[in-house]
Amino acid sequence: MTGTLILVRHGQSEWNLENLFTGWRNPNLTEKGEGEARATGKALKAAGIVPDLYYTSGLRRAQHTLDLMLEEMGIQNVTITRNVALNERDYGDLSGLNKDDARAKWGEDQVLIWRRSYDVPPPGGESLKDTAARTLPYYEAEILPQLKAGKTVLVAAHGNSLRALVMAIEGLTPEQILAREIATGEPTVYRIGADGALAETVTL
Ligand SMILES: O=C(O)[C@@H](CO)OP(=O)(O)O
């Protein structure tokens, strides 16, 4: 028996569109982002996926993404668990700055290190390692036991909180995770065995 884990990054937010570092700031989805969330909901429905449990972060772009997916899947009146452990990486002092302006000020290489290195945090913020230090224990305590029991779990979260989970689930190195991008609205679907290990990556 395997469990099914569906990880979905929120649809495009207003700050993704404006190219701003977002982190724990709380912008809404754009119209395009709403469409991405709905399209992913439709794809999950078409694949016959009916989750048993639903998780999201404390931020509205992920929560709204989950709501729109549920609408498309025709699912109502379910319990949604929200937890800040699934929030985006905290971008600290970069939050609200334009990413191109930051590159002009600090240089391409430094900004890439802040954005994608494993263990170098942006000033006042969290590295991917710091993000994993809160995201993984939550996954292991709350979500993994459900997967081991054969349940289907849908998680709507963020680029970097999901990269932290993907790194652990796929057993990627810090070098491998550096190059791993998750697009807005993109679903990643895993089958997880009773031992908690990745059994299969599913293509929708
Ligand atoms: O700004 C952010 O919070 C994230 C995701 O949009 O950006 P990045 O791709 O730089 O990690």
The ligand as an SDF file (V2000), in Angstrom:
LIG
                    3D

 11 10  0  0  0  0  0  0  0  0999 V2000
    9.9370   35.9140   -3.4480 O   0  0  0  0  0  0  0  0  0  0  0  0
    9.7480   34.7870   -2.9380 C   0  0  0  0  0  0  0  0  0  0  0  0
    9.2210   34.6200   -1.8270 O   0  0  0  0  0  0  0  0  0  0  0  0
   10.1970   33.5600   -3.6990 C   0  0  0  0  0  0  0  0  0  0  0  0
    9.0940   32.8900   -4.4630 C   0  0  0  0  0  0  0  0  0  0  0  0
    8.4110   33.7540   -5.2900 O   0  0  0  0  0  0  0  0  0  0  0  0
   11.1860   33.9640   -4.6030 O   0  0  0  0  0  0  0  0  0  0  0  0
   12.4630   33.1280   -5.0680 P   0  0  0  0  0  0  0  0  0  0  0  0
   12.1070   32.4920   -6.3560 O   0  0  0  0  0  0  0  0  0  0  0  0
   13.5020   34.1820   -5.1960 O   0  0  0  0  0  0  0  0  0  0  0  0
   12.8350   32.1610   -3.9950 O   0  0  0  0  0  0  0  0  0  0  0  0
  1  2  2  0
  2  3  1  0
  2  4  1  0
  4  5  1  0
  4  7  1  0
  5  6  1  0
  7  8  1  0
  8  9  2  0
  8 10  1  0
  8 11  1  0
M  END
$$$$
